[in-house]
Amino acid sequence: MTRERLYLFDTTLRDGQQTPGIDFSVEDKIAIAKLLDEFGMDYVEGGYPGANPTDTAFFQQKRTASAKFVAFGMTKRAGVSASNDPGLAALVQSKSDAICFVAKSWDYHVRVALGCTNEENLESIKTSVETAVASGKEAMVDCEHFFDGFKANPDYALACAKTAYDAGARWVVLCDTNGGTQPSEVRTIVAKVIASSIPGDHLGIHAHDDTGQAVANSLAAVEAGVRQIQGTLNGIGERCGNANLISIVPTLALKPAFADRFVSGISAEALTGISRLSRAFDELLNRAPEAQAPYVGASAFATKAGIHASALAKEPATYEHVPPESVGNRRRVMVSDQGGKANFLAELKRRGIEVPRDDHRLDALISVVKEREAEGYAYEGADASFELLARKMLHGLPEFFNVTSFRCMVERRFDANGNLKTVSEAIVKVEVDGEEKMSVAEGHGPVNALDIALRKDLGKYQSEIVDLELADFKVRILNGGTEAITRVLIESHDGTGARWWTVGVSENIIDASFQALMDSIIYKLMKNREMAGLVAAE
């Protein structure tokens, strides 16, 4: 049976740029376009040439090798000829392979937003598509607010779509712009569009996630007949985001309901890089990856309960809907006070730590972990701290250096200009090979000062931690009052791209932070010697 082709259209660089707090530079866009192109996307929408200096500069040359490079923009203005519309000219003159026009398809928006007649809007759609085709570019039309428009005035919404198709648009994209349409409505409306004589292999879906159903709506549209899917990396986009292609692509490839009927441009080999793609994009955005993201999150294949871990050890399919390796992810059997011996054995084995099931040291480790978790530690979220504890109790750890003392001071004072300032300073004394070294540092708060001072001079180990950086710092108060127990979680990464988490718990936030910082540095030194870090290196 021949499978039908689905086309993937990425709008991260255009619609994704509407995300609050995200502002891509030209260099950012070049890097992201390269990631998308190499992954196998069919279309990469780069932005809106002529609308801002960044997008105009980005479209001065073609930015993809395999994917079609798409420029986005409005249809020509009503009452203006195609040759006299500067926006249309910028799209035609851009170094794009295709143009995606946004067109109103809800008569309410035509009247209120455009201020023209329904007929003038149809003429703008027709002329814009014909102009793009005449210039040698592939044309497509995003029918904005299509589903809401169809529910309000189906005849006019269909007229917009049919006008685009009849004028030569390769794709007519049905947009759920406000993100409020339900999957059942998507199926029904798409079927009516196809029945109106626009074939499904010329239809696309563009869904927003305002009800948390953008992925579901996109898949429902495919089931109903559309053959192009638009979305963004990690679901970024304005308001609640767009359909997440990182979730859609594996579903299309791995779930028989779709995989048996359809094929996309993403090979099985490329699919194994989708977790890396998702994390690389988050790294470029300078944000921590979402741990519970479907398929690619660190917790997507994590098991905590002991009975689940025992079953996983016998047969992974008992608690996994797809093999984690198929999407470049990995299985995690987490250790915690809820875990049994199977959890610990599986996690230790994965880290290359061999220990017999009946070894008394294993029982001691389990006991210590459960005691510490009762005190407030959270090893399920601090993989590096767990590995260091396990190696220490089972085989011992090398002593790289010894912190003999540290002191943190916070002073609030007026500077020479009369401005109120809060200054944090830390002093750390470290012993390396019998030689004591003292480091002093100021920082943005006592923890930052302590971190800088601690890593300022480790003697012969200093060069090994140059690429060590703290990516995230989280504080949790475990009980009430100013004397509360505090838990600190620190995420670190190095030049290899590896990430790891460490934990510290104390009545004193500085002491808790110090524990987590120490674990991070020791883990890095162990990892450098291939004595730890198998997980981080995966």
Salt bridges, closest charged atoms under 4 A:
GLU4 OE1 - ARG227 NE 3.03
ASP15 OD1 - ARG14 NH1 3.82
ASP15 OD2 - HIS206 NE2 2.85
ASP15 OD2 - HIS208 NE2 3.37
GLU38 OE2 - LYS34 NZ 2.55
ASP42 OD1 - ARG5 NH2 2.84
GLU45 OE1 - ARG14 NE 3.11
ASP55 OD1 - LYS29 NZ 2.52
ASP85 OD2 - ARG77 NE 3.67
ASP97 OD2 - LYS62 NZ 3.25
GLU123 OE1 - LYS76 NZ 3.14
GLU130 OE2 - LYS126 NZ 2.93
GLU138 OE1 - LYS68 NZ 2.50
GLU144 OE1 - LYS104 NZ 2.79
ASP148 OD1 - LYS151 NZ 3.91
GLU185 OE2 - LYS151 NZ 3.48
ASP201 OD1 - HIS202 ND1 2.92
ASP210 OD2 - ARG239 NE 2.74
GLU223 OE1 - ARG187 NH2 3.13
GLU238 OE2 - ARG239 NH1 3.78
ASP282 OD1 - ARG287 NE 2.60
GLU283 OE1 - ARG499 NH2 2.19
GLU320 OE2 - ARG331 NE 2.52
GLU347 OE2 - ARG350 NH2 2.75
GLU347 OE2 - ARG351 NH2 2.77
ASP359 OD1 - HIS360 ND1 3.69
ASP359 OD2 - ARG361 NH2 2.83
ASP363 OD1 - LYS341 NZ 3.03
GLU380 OE1 - LYS304 NZ 2.63
GLU387 OE1 - ARG351 NH1 2.67
GLU387 OE2 - ARG391 NE 2.94
GLU411 OE1 - ARG413 NH1 2.89
ASP433 OD2 - LYS460 NZ 2.89
GLU435 OE2 - LYS437 NZ 3.41
ASP451 OD1 - ARG455 NE 2.80
GLU464 OE2 - ARG529 NH2 2.67
ASP467 OD1 - LYS524 NZ 3.12
GLU469 OE1 - HIS493 NE2 3.86
ASP472 OD2 - LYS474 NZ 3.83
GLU491 OE2 - ARG499 NH1 2.45
ASP494 OD2 - LYS524 NZ 3.02
ASP494 OD2 - LYS527 NZ 2.82
GLU538 OE1 - ARG330 NE 3.37
GLU538 OE1 - ARG350 NH1 3.92
